[in-house]
Every structure is written in structure tokens, then in C-alpha cells.
Amino acid sequence: MKSLDALRESHLTSIAAASSHDELEVARLAAFGRKSGEISQRLSQLGKMDPEQRREIAPRLNHIKNELQQAISAKKSEIEEREIEEQIGQEWTDITLPGRYRAEGTIHPVSQVTEEVIAIFADLGFEVAEGPQIESDWYNFDALNIPPEHPARQEHDTFFIQNSDSDTGQPNVLRTHTSPVQIRAMNAAKPPMRIIAPGRVYRCDYDQTHTPMFHQIEGLAIDTDISMAHLKWTLEEFCCAFFEVEKAELRFRASHFPFTEPSAEVDLRCSWEQGRLKVGEGSDWLEILGSGMVHPNVLKAGGIDPDNWQGFAFGIGIDRLAMLKYGIPDLRAFFESDIRWLRHYGFRPLDVPSLHGGLSR
Ligand code: DAH
């Protein structure tokens, strides 16, 4: 049997040699393991010794036991400390690096409002439709019941394009409104249908409230028994959602558009308090859009039989909506690409319009 000194020596050496928790555990079990630990075994033998022998061995053995336990816990702390040091060494941060990059730009109010309008009409079952910005004279005018001699043509301040349409030989134009998308949508699908068409339009005009390029959104709903009442309800729903108010009162003013019969311009009840618009109350009226029941000639041009189908249509100026909702006084600044203006009126990229979130928050 090993002498107590040799026992002490060999266990202290293997504890000192351990360089990980696993190795330390092996060394600990060699000494104190319940069955095969050498110190445990010696301790259990004490009971069988005669009293004289025990009196001599027991204190020495206990002393060795304490010494080894202290050595184990000291080694354990040493290994833990070293592990922390290693971890810190790997997870360092260079505080001299520049801060995280912040995007310079923001979402343009026109984009924001377009998304808002689309979200509202999508909720009412309207699909988004598109058409080209360079449009044939036929789609922009004739198909919309505006024949060449019609005075409405003059009102549109049209930009003509030198290359004419290769099929018809007619001049091409920069579309003066989004209404031609009505015809394209009718050609592309069968009724019943509900579409909205947002996009750029062009007219040769420039002052505080007019720019040569601006944005409209067209709406069209066709079914067998659609009336002005459906139009009014739809527009009221839209105004409540868009201006984020409980109640919106609309006034239909008789008007004339060649592509609708009857036609109405729609005003919204509002008040101006210290230059800020309040919708739904007050004694002012704000003109916000043109609308009406689709003219039978327009349905025909779209390939739809006006004896079986009818519908309503409307056209809204998106830029004007943005000016009203967000208190922007001058339309021209929308297109001057001044980053300071955008920082003031723009929207953070994560402010995605949604009906449940409140559109603009
Ligand atoms: N296209 C018209 C414009 O640019 C707006 C408009 C009025 C569109 C009445 C419509 C409508 O669809 O029914 O002035």
C-alpha cells in the first residue's frame, strides 16, 4: 500500500496538472470517487482499524483530505478565470470604429400617400392596374369620349410626342390623366371589376399648385347594378380612412367630364384652424376629386356592353392629397429633390402604411 505521503504527493500532482474542468474532474474522482477514489477508500478503512492505529492515521488522512479539496477548488477557480479571460479576448469591441450607418433618405410623401390610398382601396376590394406613361392619343382622349374636336382637349395642356403610334399613325402623348388605364383595364379583364390605377401624369403647366408632372389615382368599378350611391359610400369610406377621422361629409357638385354621365366634383367638409386642416367639421368645403357614372361610349371603347353593365369612376390628385394631409404648402417643392425638404416632410422607411396601424404612423 502507498504511504500517506506518496498518496498526497501523487494526487496534488494530478490536480495541479489538470488544465480543464474535465481533467480536474478525473483527478477529483481519482481521490474522492465514491467507489474507487483512493482517499475515500482510505477513509472508509478507518473504521476497521484498531483504535491505536486509527488515532495515528485519522488526523493525517483528514489533513490530506482537506489539503486536496482546497487544491481542487483553487484549481477550479483558476480554470474559470482563464476561461473568462479567453472569452473576453475573443469578444472585444473596437470602440474607435465609426457609429452604425444611418440612411440619408426618407420616403417621399407622394410615395407614402400612394401606398396609403392603395391600402385603403385594396381593403375595399380594388385591384391595382397600370398603363403606360407614353399613351396613344386614342387611349388618352378618343376612347374616353373626347373626340378630336372636343373642347376638353384644350384644357389638358397636352405634351405631344414626335413619334406617332406605329399601329394607328396617331400622335402619341404623355398621358394627361390616369383615366386611359380604365380602358386598358376593361380590355384586359371581364366585368365585374374594381380597379385603382395610381401613376404619373403630365400637363404643360407650372405654378404654386401645378407642376408639369404630377400624380393621380384612378378608380373604376363595374357591375350590373352600380349606382352613384355606391360611389358616394366608397368615397366616404376612403376619406374617413385616409384622413383618419370617424366621419367625413361629402358634397357632390354637378360637373362635366366627357367620360362620365352624370359627372360630379366632390367636396369634403372641413375647417382650417391656424392653417391646419380639420376634416369632418366646419363650414368650408374642399374640392378633392372628379367622378361620375362611366359614359356608355367609354364602356363600349373598353369592349363592355353598356346595356348589361354600368359603373362609377373617379380621379384623385395624389400630390394634392399629400399637401392637405401633411400640411405641405407648395407643390413645386415636391419635385426639387432637396434633401432638407425630404428630411422635414419624408417618412421613415419602416413607417409602412397599414390600416390597423393607423395609416401614417
Ligand atoms: N381625368 C380627370 C382629370 O384628370 C379626373 C377624373 C374625373 C377622372 C372624373 C374620373 C372621373 O375617372 O370620373 O381631370
Boltz pocket constraint, residues with backbone or C-beta under 6 A from the ligand:
constraints:
  - pocket:
      binder: B
      contacts: [[A, 176], [A, 177], [A, 178], [A, 179], [A, 218], [A, 219], [A, 257], [A, 259], [A, 260], [A, 264], [A, 289], [A, 290], [A, 291], [A, 292], [A, 313], [A, 314], [A, 315], [A, 316]]
      max_distance: 6.0
